[in-house]
Amino acid sequence: MTAPATEGTRIETDSLGSREVPSDVLWGISTLRAVENFPITGRQIGGIRHLVWALGAVKLAAARANNQLGLLDDARAQAIEAAAIEVMDGRWDEHFVVDRVQGGAGTSTNMNANEVIAHRADQILADPALRVDPIDHVNRCQSTNDVYPSALKLALFRSMEPLITAHVSLQKAFQEKAREFATITKIGRTQLQDAVPMTLGQEFGAFADTLAEDSILLETMSPNLLELNLGATAIGTGITAPREYRPAVLEALAEITNIHIIGAPNLIEATSDTGVFVLISGGLKRAAVKLSKICNDLRLLSSGPQAGFCEINLPAVQAGSSIMPGKVNPVIPEVVNQVAFRIVGADNTVAFAVEAGQLQLNAFEPVMADVLFDAVESLTNACATLETKCVVGITANEDVLARRVAESVSVVTALSPLLGYAKSAELMHRALLEKRSLLELAIEDGVLDAETIKRALADATGHTVAGE
């Protein structure tokens, strides 16, 4: 016999027995057990706004489809719909309390959503004779195995939109700097050694174009997340759901989300295959690694201010040392580097989790969700932070760059078509031996004048001389 609830609790029962649940929460016994079983990260699924929104959307679509097919009465359907819309709107995020990393292939997340919506629907109905059950009504014609991956994919698709926006905006900021620095000549480097002349604008234009490639990649790969196995139920056979349910629920979900959703052609394959998460994770890793390389270059180019490259100045956003007065560090590129390191690790996690799937289901989607949402969010924030706190405020040390060009023997490559190889080599060796400017020597020997040198360097870098 079940003991009566103590003050401030209610009794709920499942197949394992009865438990007291706090009376002021919308979740129930399944969620309670999950909270007790998975004290892993301390981060709740309610913190993933896009995922909670997607869970609400799937439950709303299911209620509409079930009502349309006569599987759910009007009163319960309307109450579930109202509760699901509130979940989508973020009203009950604090009641989604299950840890993001959990056993059970996402069952605890699905049940958390079922219980919140069922209890809220009961409040809306306010009729003790007409109760809403989390499984029999909210989860009707569904399994965690089609609800959770469908919600996860929808949520990731939606979360990619602000990432793409931030990535494109960062790209444009670099492009603007490329225009600003278009005529500033500098020495390009290969293997950290002086190579040939280029412009600072070309260097920043390359940053912009490499970002543009990844903006396109992120945008083109995102629609792969829209192939859903909703209606597959347990393993893809659609057991417990009538044939008409799947087209009805997909149509409802597309209408609710205003997203072009695609039904997977083979539900058994779609339920067991999580390869799309490898694709998305790989794209995020590529974008993060390339962005990190750019940040490495910014740190090198700004190193100094006296003993380093000192070709550009990054905005000073905070004091750099508790012991060295006046020191300023490249903290914004450094934090972006660290975001990239985490995303590389996340990609490994996704790869291992996808590979570990067995037979008709992959049980490890929760950890994929945990690291992928973190990756998308942190990369979005990193792009925005790098743009606003670093790139837009970068300035060029034009005097340093001009002196380096004048002093560098590497400009000989740009002059060799005019001087010939032998004379170029002679001037280079003399410049190194006498520790003088190769350009000065060329003018001194009368083989080139200053205007010709200026035009030759402009031709070598691909920009025009001012006034032309």
C-alpha positions in Angstrom: 0.0 0.0 0.0 1.4 3.4 -1.0 2.0 5.8 1.8 0.3 9.2 1.6 2.3 12.1 0.2 4.0 14.4 2.7 3.3 18.2 2.7 4.5 19.8 -0.5 4.6 16.6 -2.5 2.3 14.4 -4.6 2.5 10.6 -5.2 3.2 9.3 -8.7 3.5 5.7 -9.8 5.3 4.0 -12.6 6.2 0.3 -13.4 8.9 0.4 -10.8 6.7 1.6 -7.9 5.6 4.9 -6.4 7.5 8.0 -5.4 6.8 11.4 -3.9 7.3 14.3 -6.4 7.4 17.9 -5.5 3.9 19.3 -5.9 5.1 22.6 -7.5 6.8 21.1 -10.5 5.4 20.0 -13.9 7.7 17.1 -14.3 6.9 13.7 -12.8 8.2 10.3 -11.6 10.2 9.5 -14.7 12.0 12.8 -14.6 12.6 12.4 -10.9 14.3 9.0 -11.5 16.4 10.5 -14.3 17.6 13.4 -12.1 18.7 10.9 -9.5 20.3 8.5 -12.0 22.2 11.0 -14.1 24.1 13.6 -11.9 26.7 13.9 -14.6 27.3 17.4 -16.0 25.1 19.5 -13.8 23.7 21.1 -17.0 20.0 20.6 -17.7 18.3 20.2 -21.0 16.3 23.3 -20.2 19.4 25.2 -20.9 19.2 24.2 -24.6 16.5 26.6 -25.7 16.4 25.3 -29.3 16.0 21.7 -28.1 13.1 22.5 -25.7 11.5 24.4 -28.5 11.8 21.5 -30.9 10.4 19.0 -28.3 7.4 21.2 -27.9 7.0 21.4 -31.7 7.1 17.6 -32.1 4.6 17.1 -29.3 2.3 19.7 -30.8 2.5 18.1 -34.2 1.8 14.7 -32.7 -1.3 16.0 -30.8 -2.7 17.5 -34.0 -2.1 14.4 -36.0 -3.6 12.1 -33.4 -6.6 14.3 -33.1 -7.0 14.4 -36.9 -7.0 10.6 -37.0 -9.4 10.3 -34.1 -6.8 8.9 -31.7 -7.0 11.8 -29.3 -10.2 13.5 -28.2 -10.7 17.2 -28.8 -10.5 18.4 -25.2 -7.2 16.6 -24.4 -5.8 17.5 -27.8 -6.5 21.2 -27.3 -5.0 21.2 -23.8 -1.9 19.4 -25.0 -1.5 21.8 -27.9 -1.8 24.8 -25.6 0.8 23.3 -23.2 3.2 22.4 -26.1 3.0 26.0 -27.5 4.0 27.3 -24.0 6.9 24.9 -24.1 7.9 26.2 -27.5 7.7 29.7 -26.2 10.1 29.0 -23.3 7.6 29.4 -20.5 8.6 26.2 -18.8 12.3 25.8 -19.5 13.2 25.6 -15.8 11.0 22.4 -15.6 13.3 20.6 -18.1 15.6 19.4 -15.5 17.2 16.1 -16.8 20.9 16.2 -17.3 22.1 16.7 -20.8 24.2 13.5 -20.7 22.1 10.5 -19.8 21.7 6.8 -20.5 18.6 5.5 -22.3 19.0 7.0 -25.8 17.2 10.2 -24.8 14.2 8.5 -23.1 14.6 10.7 -20.0 14.5 13.8 -22.2 11.4 12.6 -24.0 9.6 11.7 -20.7 10.6 15.1 -19.2 8.8 16.7 -22.1 5.8 14.3 -21.9 5.4 14.9 -18.2 5.7 18.7 -18.3 3.1 18.9 -21.2 0.8 16.4 -19.5 0.8 18.2 -16.1 0.4 21.6 -17.7 -2.4 20.2 -19.9 -4.2 19.0 -16.7 -3.9 22.5 -15.3 -5.4 23.9 -18.5 -8.3 21.4 -18.5 -8.9 21.8 -14.7 -11.1 18.7 -14.8 -10.2 15.8 -12.5 -12.3 13.5 -14.5 -10.4 14.2 -17.7 -6.7 13.6 -17.0 -3.9 13.8 -19.5 -1.4 10.9 -19.3 2.2 11.5 -20.3 2.4 8.3 -22.3 -1.1 7.3 -23.4 -1.9 10.9 -24.6 1.2 13.1 -25.0 3.4 10.3 -26.3 0.6 8.6 -28.4 2.0 7.0 -31.7 5.5 8.0 -30.6 8.7 6.5 -29.3 11.8 8.2 -27.9 13.6 6.7 -30.8 11.8 8.9 -33.3 10.9 11.9 -31.1 14.3 12.6 -29.7 16.4 12.5 -32.9 13.8 14.4 -34.8 13.7 17.1 -32.1 17.5 17.1 -31.9 17.9 17.6 -35.7 15.3 20.4 -35.8 17.0 22.1 -32.9 20.5 21.9 -34.4 19.1 23.2 -37.7 17.6 26.2 -36.0 20.8 26.8 -33.9 22.9 26.9 -37.1 21.1 30.0 -38.4 22.6 32.4 -35.9 26.0 30.7 -36.3 25.9 31.3 -40.1 24.8 34.9 -39.5 27.7 35.6 -37.1 30.2 33.8 -39.4 29.1 35.9 -42.4 29.3 39.1 -40.4 32.8 38.2 -39.3 33.8 37.5 -42.9 32.5 41.0 -43.9 34.5 42.6 -41.1 37.7 41.1 -42.5 36.7 42.1 -46.0 36.2 45.7 -44.8 39.7 45.6 -43.3 41.0 44.2 -46.6 39.7 47.3 -48.4 41.1 49.6 -45.7 44.6 48.0 -46.0 44.5 47.6 -49.7 47.6 49.7 -50.6 49.8 49.0 -47.6 52.7 47.0 -48.8 54.4 44.4 -46.5 56.6 41.3 -46.7 54.8 38.0 -47.0 56.2 35.0 -45.3 56.5 31.3 -45.9 57.6 29.0 -43.1 58.0 32.2 -41.0 60.8 33.4 -43.3 60.6 36.5 -45.5 59.2 35.6 -48.9 57.9 38.2 -51.4 56.0 41.5 -51.2 52.3 41.6 -50.8 49.7 44.0 -49.3 48.2 43.8 -45.8 44.9 44.1 -47.7 45.6 40.9 -49.5 46.4 39.2 -46.3 43.1 40.2 -44.7 41.3 39.5 -47.9 42.5 35.9 -47.7 41.1 35.7 -44.2 37.8 36.9 -45.5 37.7 34.5 -48.4 38.6 31.5 -46.3 35.7 32.4 -43.9 33.4 32.7 -46.9 34.1 29.2 -47.9 33.0 27.9 -44.5 29.9 30.2 -44.4 28.8 28.4 -47.6 29.7 25.0 -46.2 27.7 25.6 -43.0 24.7 26.8 -45.0 24.7 24.0 -47.5 25.2 21.2 -45.0 22.5 22.3 -42.5 19.5 21.1 -44.6 20.8 17.5 -44.1 19.4 17.8 -40.6 15.8 18.0 -42.0 15.5 14.4 -43.0 13.5 13.0 -40.0 12.4 9.6 -38.9 9.3 10.9 -37.1 6.7 8.2 -37.3 9.2 5.4 -37.2 8.4 4.7 -33.5 10.7 2.1 -31.9 13.0 0.8 -34.6 11.5 2.1 -37.9 8.6 -0.3 -38.4 6.1 2.3 -37.2 4.7 -0.2 -34.6 1.8 1.3 -32.5 1.1 4.0 -35.0 -1.4 3.7 -37.9 -0.1 4.1 -41.4 -1.8 7.5 -41.8 0.0 8.9 -38.7 3.4 9.5 -40.3 2.3 11.8 -43.2 -0.1 13.6 -40.9 2.5 14.4 -38.2 5.2 15.4 -40.7 2.7 17.8 -42.4 1.7 19.2 -39.0 5.4 19.7 -38.0 6.3 21.4 -41.2 3.3 23.8 -40.8 4.2 24.5 -37.1 7.9 25.2 -37.7 7.7 26.7 -41.2 10.7 24.5 -42.0 10.9 22.3 -45.1 11.0 18.9 -43.4 11.7 15.7 -45.3 10.5 12.2 -44.2 13.3 9.7 -44.3 12.8 7.2 -47.1 13.9 4.2 -45.0 12.8 4.5 -41.4 14.8 1.5 -40.2 18.0 3.0 -41.6 17.1 6.5 -40.4 16.5 5.3 -36.8 19.8 3.5 -36.6 22.0 5.8 -38.6 23.4 9.0 -36.9 25.8 9.9 -39.7 24.4 13.4 -40.2 25.9 14.4 -36.8 29.3 13.4 -38.1 28.7 15.7 -41.1 27.6 18.6 -39.0 30.4 18.1 -36.4 33.0 17.9 -39.2 31.8 21.1 -40.7 31.9 22.9 -37.4 35.5 21.5 -36.8 36.6 22.7 -40.2 35.2 26.2 -39.6 36.7 26.3 -36.1 40.1 25.1 -37.1 40.4 27.6 -40.0 39.2 30.4 -37.7 41.8 29.4 -35.2 44.5 29.6 -37.8 43.5 33.1 -38.6 43.7 33.9 -34.9 47.2 32.5 -34.8 48.2 34.9 -37.6 46.6 37.8 -35.8 48.6 37.0 -32.7 51.8 36.8 -34.7 51.2 39.9 -36.7 50.5 41.9 -33.6 53.3 40.4 -31.5 55.6 42.9 -29.8 55.2 45.8 -29.4 59.0 46.1 -29.8 60.5 42.6 -30.1 57.8 41.0 -32.2 56.3 41.4 -35.7 54.3 44.5 -34.7 52.7 44.9 -38.1 49.2 45.4 -36.8 47.6 46.6 -33.5 44.8 44.7 -31.9 42.4 46.6 -29.7 43.5 46.7 -26.1 40.5 45.2 -24.2 42.1 44.5 -20.8 45.3 44.7 -18.9 47.5 41.8 -19.7 49.5 41.1 -16.6 49.4 41.3 -12.8 53.2 41.8 -12.7 54.3 43.4 -16.0 53.1 47.0 -16.1 51.4 48.1 -19.4 51.5 44.7 -21.0 48.5 43.9 -23.2 47.8 40.4 -24.5 45.8 39.2 -27.6 43.1 37.8 -25.4 40.3 37.7 -28.0 42.2 35.6 -30.5 43.3 33.4 -27.6 39.8 32.7 -26.5 38.8 31.9 -30.1 41.7 29.4 -30.3 40.4 27.7 -27.1 36.9 27.5 -28.6 38.4 25.7 -31.6 40.3 23.3 -29.3 37.0 22.3 -27.6 35.3 21.8 -31.0 38.0 19.5 -32.2 37.5 17.5 -29.0 33.7 17.5 -29.6 34.2 16.2 -33.1 36.1 13.2 -31.6 33.2 12.6 -29.2 30.7 12.6 -32.0 32.7 10.2 -34.1 33.1 7.7 -31.2 29.4 8.0 -30.3 28.2 7.5 -33.9 30.5 4.5 -34.3 29.3 3.0 -31.1 25.7 2.5 -32.3 24.5 -1.1 -32.3 21.9 -2.8 -34.5 18.6 -0.8 -34.8 19.4 2.2 -32.5 22.2 4.4 -31.4 22.0 5.0 -27.6 24.5 7.8 -27.5 22.7 10.7 -29.1 22.5 12.6 -25.7 26.3 13.1 -25.6 26.2 14.1 -29.3 23.6 16.7 -28.5 25.6 17.9 -25.5 28.8 18.6 -27.4 27.2 19.7 -30.7 25.0 22.4 -29.1 28.0 23.6 -27.1 30.0 23.7 -30.3 27.5 25.7 -32.3 26.8 28.1 -29.4 30.5 28.7 -28.6 31.5 29.1 -32.2 28.6 31.6 -32.8 29.8 33.6 -29.7 33.4 33.3 -30.8 32.7 34.8 -34.2 30.7 37.7 -32.8 33.4 38.3 -30.1 36.3 38.3 -32.6 34.4 40.7 -34.9 33.3 43.3 -32.3 36.2 43.2 -29.8 39.0 42.6 -32.2 38.7 42.8 -36.0 36.8 46.0 -36.4 39.4 47.8 -34.3 42.6 46.5 -35.9 45.0 49.1 -37.2 48.1 48.9 -39.3 51.6 49.9 -38.2 52.4 51.5 -41.6 55.8 52.9 -40.6 56.9 49.5 -39.5 55.7 47.8 -42.6 57.2 50.4 -44.9 60.6 50.1 -43.1 60.5 46.3 -43.4 59.8 46.5 -47.1 62.7 49.0 -47.6 65.1 46.9 -45.6 64.1 43.4 -46.7 66.2 41.7 -49.4 63.2 39.6 -50.2 61.9 42.4 -52.5 64.7 41.4 -54.9 62.2 38.8 -56.4 59.9 41.6 -57.4 62.8 43.5 -59.0 64.5 40.6 -60.8 62.4 40.9 -64.0 63.9 44.4 -64.4 67.4 43.7 -63.1 68.0 40.2 -64.3 68.9 37.3 -62.0 72.7 38.0 -61.8 72.4 41.7 -60.8 69.5 40.9 -58.4 71.7 38.3 -56.7 74.6 40.7 -56.5 72.5 43.4 -54.9 71.0 40.9 -52.4 74.4 39.7 -51.3 75.8 43.3 -50.9 72.7 44.3 -48.9 73.2 41.5 -46.5 77.0 42.0 -46.3 76.8 45.8 -45.9 73.6 45.7 -43.8 72.0 48.2 -46.1 68.7 48.5 -48.0 68.7 46.7 -51.3 66.5 49.4 -52.7 69.0 52.0 -51.7 71.8 50.1 -53.4 69.7 49.7 -56.6 69.2 53.5 -56.7 72.8 54.2 -55.8 74.1 52.0 -58.6 71.7 53.8 -61.0 70.0 50.6 -62.2 66.6 51.6 -60.9 65.0 54.9 -59.8 62.5 55.3 -56.9 59.5 55.6 -59.1 60.3 52.4 -61.0 60.8 50.5 -57.8 57.5 51.8 -56.5 55.7 50.6 -59.6 57.5 47.3 -59.6 56.4 46.6 -56.0 52.9 47.6 -56.9 52.9 45.2 -59.8 54.3 42.5 -57.6 51.5 42.8 -55.1 48.8 43.4 -57.6 47.7 46.8 -56.5 47.9 50.1 -58.4 50.0 53.1 -57.5 48.1 55.9 -55.9 46.8 58.4 -58.5 46.6 55.9 -61.3 
